Amino acid sequence: MTKKLNENESRDLAEAIHQKRLALGITLTELEKLTGVNSGQISRFEAGHFKFASRNLQKILNFLQTQPLTRDSSNALGARVEKFAEKSALHRLAVEELLRAIERIDSINPAD
């Protein structure tokens, strides 16, 4: 059974798919060849022109190893960072270094 998505879920999935594809340097045509999902449909996914979590949408998400950027508590940014940091001592160190860099930026250019 396919899940019906609300407008925010569709938008977040579209953004996640598009950003991950660009980050990987994969064209729509290449993604079509790699997943078997038509590039036109992938383009519609990236534009947020869908209302259901179809089998092809799941193929794309699985291939790109991405999840929607939802704003619910289960995927809150803090929880995601904590989950990443818990993977290993090296992951925790990376998070700490990133936060130090962000704090330095904030001290140089504090938010209004």
Secondary structure, DSSP 8 states (H G I E B T S, - for coil): --EE--HHHHHHHHHHHHHHHHHHT--HHHHHHHH---HHHHHHHHHT--SEE-HHHHHHHHHHT------SGGG-HHHHHHHHHTT-HHHHHHHHHHHHHHHHHHHHS---
